[in-house]
């Protein structure tokens, strides 16, 4: 009813494995050429390694879930991607059913209803030999995310209208969703109690920033108790693999002091490809040892170290990324 507040949380299983959906969605991609599905660049198709604690090359993850399905080795790479796309398109139509119902609501309800759309993680579709989510690389940590403000909110903030449909290059995190909803609903955001921040400033100005970086972490699949940490700014990603996980310290606090406690450092530059051009971003070259990256490397390491005294990374909030004003350059 018009005067009854409601909250609806809807979760869709697909495109999670197994990639099964109605046949008509597979038919959509059946005749798409393989080359339009599989990443063509050799550096993207090359397995991505790091040097582990034993000094040997190790894969980012072991594709364990894919391997759990019998006969997976007999399915071509392009057909796996077709199945993933089919499941994604299937869910697109399921979401349309939900939004159609929303559009049939009374104007009083619809004009006062906020919609947030996002996913919990991304997925590797064969890039670097990976088929899964268990990394801190771009294809795993970058998720679809959209905010649809209602008419009543737009009336209060008319400057947002001209930005509807625009993309944002600023790094954000899932922990920013809750404070965003508080802000849009007119509630006071608890000070110093949340790890996230409101994204309303990005609705008003798609060129601004609300945090200097997005942080991701995932336990190493092979060496339990060891974490991979990622610091993602506008154009760069720092990944560090600490050697020691000290259980006597708070969960996020790591022994930074001795460089020997970090057994791998990776630095990637995503300048070469802009999502607005329809491209995806991949890791093609570790630039940690490049002298031309010395400045950004130092700044990203400092961001990572900053959680010694700030376990929720609140110090990132309100600061622009260190590479916010860098120019696009074409490199592979």
C-alpha positions in Angstrom: 0.0 0.0 0.0 1.0 3.6 -0.4 1.7 4.2 3.3 3.4 0.8 4.1 7.2 0.9 3.9 8.9 -2.2 2.5 12.3 -3.6 1.9 12.8 -6.3 -0.7 16.1 -8.2 -1.0 16.3 -10.4 -4.1 19.2 -12.7 -4.9 19.8 -14.7 -8.1 22.0 -17.8 -8.2 23.0 -17.6 -11.8 25.5 -17.0 -13.4 27.1 -19.1 -10.6 28.1 -22.6 -11.5 26.6 -24.9 -12.8 25.9 -22.9 -15.9 22.4 -24.3 -16.6 19.4 -22.3 -17.8 16.6 -22.6 -20.4 17.7 -23.6 -23.9 16.6 -20.4 -25.6 19.3 -18.5 -23.8 22.0 -20.9 -25.1 20.6 -20.4 -28.6 21.4 -16.7 -28.4 25.1 -17.3 -28.3 25.4 -20.6 -30.3 26.5 -18.9 -33.5 28.7 -16.2 -32.0 32.2 -16.7 -33.4 34.7 -18.1 -30.9 37.1 -15.2 -31.5 34.3 -12.8 -30.2 34.1 -14.7 -27.0 37.7 -15.7 -26.1 40.2 -13.0 -25.1 42.4 -12.6 -28.3 45.5 -11.1 -26.7 48.3 -13.5 -25.9 49.2 -11.8 -22.7 45.6 -12.1 -21.4 45.5 -15.8 -22.2 48.9 -16.6 -20.6 48.7 -18.1 -17.1 49.4 -15.5 -14.4 51.9 -16.7 -11.7 53.5 -15.2 -8.6 56.5 -16.5 -6.6 55.2 -18.2 -3.5 56.8 -18.9 -0.1 58.8 -21.8 -1.6 60.3 -19.6 -4.3 58.4 -21.5 -7.1 55.9 -20.1 -9.5 52.3 -20.6 -8.3 49.0 -20.0 -10.0 46.6 -17.4 -8.6 44.0 -20.1 -7.9 43.3 -23.7 -8.8 39.9 -23.5 -10.6 38.6 -26.0 -8.0 34.9 -25.6 -8.6 35.2 -26.0 -12.3 37.2 -29.2 -11.9 34.5 -30.6 -9.6 32.2 -31.0 -12.6 32.9 -34.2 -14.5 33.8 -33.9 -18.1 34.7 -30.2 -17.8 38.0 -30.8 -19.8 35.9 -31.9 -22.8 34.1 -28.5 -23.0 35.8 -26.0 -25.2 36.7 -22.6 -23.7 34.4 -20.7 -26.0 31.5 -23.0 -25.1 32.1 -22.4 -21.4 31.9 -18.7 -22.0 28.7 -19.2 -24.1 27.1 -21.0 -21.1 28.1 -18.2 -18.7 26.7 -15.6 -21.0 23.5 -17.6 -21.5 23.0 -17.8 -17.7 23.7 -14.0 -17.4 21.1 -13.2 -20.1 18.6 -15.5 -18.4 19.1 -13.5 -15.2 18.7 -10.2 -17.1 15.2 -11.4 -18.1 14.5 -12.5 -14.5 15.5 -9.0 -13.3 13.2 -7.5 -15.9 10.3 -9.4 -14.4 11.1 -7.7 -11.1 11.4 -4.2 -12.6 8.2 -4.7 -14.6 6.4 -5.3 -11.3 8.1 -2.2 -9.9 6.9 -0.1 -12.8 3.3 -1.3 -12.1 3.4 0.1 -8.6 1.4 3.2 -7.8 3.4 6.4 -8.4 3.4 7.2 -4.7 5.3 4.0 -4.0 7.5 4.0 -7.1 8.6 7.6 -6.6 9.8 6.8 -3.1 11.6 3.5 -3.8 15.4 3.2 -4.2 16.8 0.4 -6.3 20.4 -0.9 -5.8 21.8 -3.5 -8.2 25.1 -5.2 -7.5 26.9 -8.5 -7.4 29.0 -10.1 -4.7 32.0 -10.8 -6.9 33.2 -11.1 -10.5 34.5 -14.1 -12.4 37.4 -15.2 -14.5 36.4 -16.6 -17.9 39.6 -18.2 -18.9 41.8 -15.1 -18.7 45.3 -16.1 -17.4 44.0 -19.7 -17.3 41.6 -18.9 -14.5 38.0 -20.1 -14.2 36.6 -18.9 -10.9 36.4 -16.0 -8.4 39.1 -16.7 -5.8 41.7 -14.0 -6.6 42.1 -10.3 -6.0 42.5 -9.6 -9.7 40.3 -7.3 -11.7 37.9 -9.9 -13.2 37.2 -11.3 -9.7 36.9 -8.1 -7.7 35.2 -5.8 -10.2 31.4 -6.2 -10.0 28.3 -4.7 -11.7 26.9 -1.9 -9.6 24.1 0.6 -10.2 22.0 2.9 -8.1 18.6 4.0 -9.4 17.3 7.0 -7.4 13.5 7.5 -7.1 11.7 10.5 -8.4 11.2 12.1 -5.0 15.0 12.0 -4.4 15.6 13.5 -7.8 13.3 16.3 -7.0 15.3 17.1 -4.0 18.6 16.8 -5.9 17.8 17.9 -9.5 21.5 18.0 -10.5 21.5 14.2 -10.5 19.1 14.0 -13.5 21.8 14.9 -16.0 24.0 12.1 -14.7 21.5 9.2 -15.0 23.0 6.5 -17.1 26.6 7.7 -16.7 29.4 5.5 -15.5 31.8 6.4 -12.7 35.6 5.8 -12.7 36.0 6.4 -9.0 36.9 3.3 -6.8 34.0 2.3 -4.5 33.3 -0.7 -2.3 30.3 -2.8 -1.3 30.6 -1.4 2.2 29.6 2.0 0.8 26.0 0.7 0.0 24.6 0.9 3.5 25.8 4.5 4.2 24.5 5.5 0.8 21.0 4.2 1.6 21.1 6.0 4.9 22.1 9.2 3.1 19.4 8.9 0.4 16.7 8.2 3.1 17.7 11.3 5.0 19.2 9.5 8.0 22.3 10.7 9.8 25.3 8.5 9.0 26.9 7.3 12.3 30.3 8.9 12.5 33.3 6.7 12.9 31.2 3.6 13.1 31.1 2.5 9.5 33.8 1.3 7.1 32.0 2.7 4.1 30.9 6.2 3.0 27.9 7.6 1.1 28.1 7.5 -2.7 25.6 10.3 -3.2 28.4 12.7 -4.1 29.1 10.5 -7.1 25.5 10.7 -8.2 25.8 14.5 -8.1 29.2 14.6 -9.8 30.4 11.5 -11.7 34.0 13.0 -11.9 34.5 13.3 -8.2 35.9 10.8 -5.6 34.7 9.5 -2.2 37.7 7.3 -1.4 41.3 6.9 -2.5 41.1 3.1 -3.1 39.1 0.0 -2.9 40.5 -2.9 -0.8 40.1 -6.6 -1.4 41.5 -9.6 0.3 41.3 -13.3 -0.1 43.0 -16.2 1.6 45.6 -18.0 -0.4 44.0 -21.2 -1.8 47.2 -23.2 -1.4 48.8 -21.7 1.8 46.0 -21.5 4.3 46.3 -18.6 6.8 48.1 -16.4 4.3 46.2 -13.5 2.7 46.4 -11.8 -0.7 45.7 -8.1 -0.4 44.7 -5.8 -3.2 44.7 -2.0 -3.3 42.7 -0.7 -6.4 42.8 2.9 -7.3 41.5 4.6 -10.5 44.1 3.0 -12.9 46.3 0.8 -10.8 46.2 -2.3 -8.6 48.8 -3.3 -6.0 48.7 -6.9 -4.8 50.8 -8.1 -1.9 51.1 -11.6 -0.5 52.3 -11.4 3.2 54.4 -14.3 4.3 53.2 -14.5 7.9 49.6 -14.3 9.3 50.1 -13.6 13.0 47.1 -15.0 14.9 48.1 -13.1 18.0 47.3 -9.7 16.2 43.9 -8.3 15.2 42.6 -9.9 12.1 43.7 -7.2 9.6 47.0 -6.3 11.2 50.1 -7.8 9.5 53.9 -7.6 10.1 54.9 -4.9 7.7 58.2 -3.9 9.2 60.4 -6.5 7.7 60.2 -6.7 3.8 61.0 -10.4 4.1 57.5 -10.9 5.5 56.0 -10.1 2.0 56.8 -12.9 -0.5 55.2 -11.4 -3.6 54.5 -7.8 -4.8 52.5 -7.2 -8.0 51.7 -3.8 -9.6 49.4 -3.5 -12.6 48.5 -0.6 -14.7 45.0 -0.5 -16.3 45.6 2.7 -18.3 45.6 0.9 -21.6 41.9 0.1 -21.8 38.9 2.1 -20.7 35.6 0.3 -19.8 33.7 3.2 -21.5 35.2 1.9 -24.7 33.6 -1.5 -24.2 36.8 -3.2 -23.1 37.6 -5.3 -20.0 40.7 -4.7 -17.9 43.3 -7.4 -17.4 46.7 -7.8 -15.8 49.3 -8.0 -18.5 52.6 -7.0 -16.9 53.9 -6.7 -13.4 55.4 -3.2 -13.1 56.6 -3.5 -9.5 60.3 -3.2 -10.5 59.8 -0.5 -13.2 61.5 2.8 -12.2 58.8 4.8 -14.0 56.2 3.4 -11.5 58.3 4.2 -8.4 56.0 7.1 -7.2 52.7 5.3 -7.6 54.2 2.1 -6.1 55.3 4.0 -3.0 51.8 5.6 -2.6 50.0 2.3 -2.9 52.2 0.5 -0.5 51.5 3.4 2.0 47.8 2.9 1.5 48.1 -0.8 2.3 50.3 -0.2 5.3 47.8 2.3 6.7 45.6 -0.3 8.2 48.0 -1.0 11.0 46.1 1.6 13.0 42.9 1.6 11.0 41.5 -1.9 10.6 38.4 -0.6 8.7 40.5 1.5 6.3 38.4 4.6 7.1 41.5 6.7 6.3 40.8 6.1 2.6 37.4 8.0 2.8 37.3 11.5 1.5 40.6 11.4 -0.3 41.1 11.2 -4.1 43.1 8.2 -5.6 46.8 9.0 -6.0 46.4 8.5 -9.8 43.2 10.5 -10.1 44.7 13.1 -12.5 46.9 10.8 -14.6 46.4 10.8 -18.3 45.4 7.7 -20.3 48.2 6.0 -22.2 48.1 3.0 -24.5 50.4 0.3 -23.2 50.3 -3.5 -23.0 
